[in-house]
C-alpha cells in the first residue's frame, strides 16, 4: 500500500471501508463531507456507494480484499485502484477495458463514469492534503 500514489491508495482504502459495512461506510462518508462540505461530500460518497454496489451486484466475480488496516495489496484491489486512476486521468478507452474485467460489459460505461467522478475527488483530496502540509 505504501508504494501506491494517493488516488490508488484512496481507492483501496475506501473500497475496503465500503466492504466493511455500515459503520465503515459512515466513516468514509464523514471523510468526504469533511473534505468537500455537506452537499459535495455526500455526492462523492454516493459515487463510491454506487460504484461498489455495481461491482458487487454485476461483478464477474466477487472482488477479494484485505482488511482496512492491512498493509498488503491484493490483485483485485490493485485492479480496482488502477481502474480508478485510469478513469480519473480521462483515459476512457482503457478505463472501459478495465471495467469490463470487473463487471458485465453492459455495466461498464456506468462504472467508468462513477470511477472518473470518484477518482477526481480523490485527486482533489490529495492536493488539499499536500497544500495543507506546505502551510
N, C-alpha and C positions, 0 to 999 in steps of 0.2 A: 504494500500500500504506500510506503514512503517514497517509492520511486515514481508514483503517479503525479501528474500535474493536477492543479486544483479542480478542473472540470471533471476529470476522470475520478479523482478521489471523492469528490462530492457526489457524483453519480452512484458510486459504490456504497458510500455511507447512507445516502437517502434510500437506495434500493433495500439495503439491509434494515433500516429503520421501518420502512413501509411493510416489509415482510414480517417484522416482529410483532405486529398487531396494533391495536387502537392506541395504547399509551405511547408507543414509539412513534406512531404516525402523528400523534398530537405534538410530540417534541419537534418533529420535522416542520409541522405547520407553524409552531411558535418561532422556529428559526427563520422561516420565510417572512412572517409578519414583522419580526424584529428587523430584518434586513431591508424590507421593502414597504412597510406600512401595512395597514389592515387590508385594504382592497386588493392591492397588487400581491401581497403575501399570500392571501387566500387563493388568488388565481394561480400562482406558482404551485402552491400545494395541491390544488385541484389538477393541474397538469401532471404532476407526479402521480397522483392517485389514479387518474385515468390511464396514464402510460403503464403503470404497474398492473392495473386491473386488466387492460387489454393483453398484456403479456401473460398474465395468469389464466385468463379465460380462453385466449386464442393462440397460446403458445404452441409451438411444435412439440415442446415437452416442458416440464417444469424447470425453471431456472434454479440452478444449485447456487447456494450462497454460504458464506461463513457468518459467524456471529458479528454483531456490531463492533465489538472491541478487538476482534481478531486482526492481526497484522498480515495474515495471508491474503492472497488474491486468487480466487478460483477462476477457472476458464470461462464460465458463464458470466461472472462478474466483469472479467476483462472485456468480453464481447459487448456487454451492456455499456460499459464505460466508453469503449471505442465508438460505439454507436452514438451515444450522446454527444461526444466530442465532434465526431464527423458531421452530425446534423447541425450542431451549433456553429460550425465553420461554413455552413451553407453548401456543403458538398452533398446535394440532394440525391444524386445518382448513386454514390457509394453508400449513403445512409439508407437508401431504399434497398439496395442489395443486402446490407447487413440486417435490415428489418425483416426481410424475407427469410432469413435464417432463424429469426426469433419467433415470428408469428406467421399465420397463414398469409398468403400473398394478398388476399383481398383486404386485409387489415393493415398492411404495410404503409400505405400513404397516410393514414390517420396517425400511426405510430411515429412516422418521420416528423410530421407537423408538431406533435407533442414533444418529441425529443429536441427539436430545434428550440422551441419556447423554453423548455426546462434547461437545456444546456446554456442558452444565452443568459438565463437568470443565474446559473452557477458562475458563469464568467463575470457577471456584474458583482456577485458576492465576493469573488476572489479579488477583483480590482478594488473594491471598497476596503477589504481587509488589508491589502497591500498598502493602500493610501493611508489607512489609519496607523499602520506601523511606521510609516515615514514621518508622521507628525507627532 
